[in-house]
Amino acid sequence: MKLPAFAQEEIEKRVASGKYSSDEEVLRCAFDALAESEEYGDEVRAGILEGLAELDRGEGIDADEVFRFLREQSNEAKK
């Protein structure tokens, strides 16, 4: 099977970037990502929908509070 032009162009672009050593490596990584998406996609979507529903119910945490917590955790980890 011959790849469509857009697919071949995308593969060549990624190989040219130096991140991948060959067309085969690009395809292997693409299929690995597809398999992971198929395996975890429904779970991720369900988590996102659950989070959005929590926000709609007012159960979210203020962003400033989250960033403050993360800064504190980062500072503790540096000690």
C-alpha positions, 0 to 999 in steps of 0.5 A: 500500500502506498501512503497518501502524500500528506502522510509521507510528507509528515513522516519525512518532516519528522525524520528531517527534524532529527527526532526520528532516525527513519520512516519506520521509527516514525510509523512505529511511534505513531502506531504506539500512540494510536494503541495507547489512545485506543486503550486509555482514550475512553478513560481519559474522556470520562475523567475530563467529563467528570472534571467538567461536571465538578466544575459546573457544580462549583467543586473546582479549586481556584487556580491561584490556590493550585499554583500556590500549592504547587510552588510550596510542593516544589520548594519543599522538594528542593530542600 
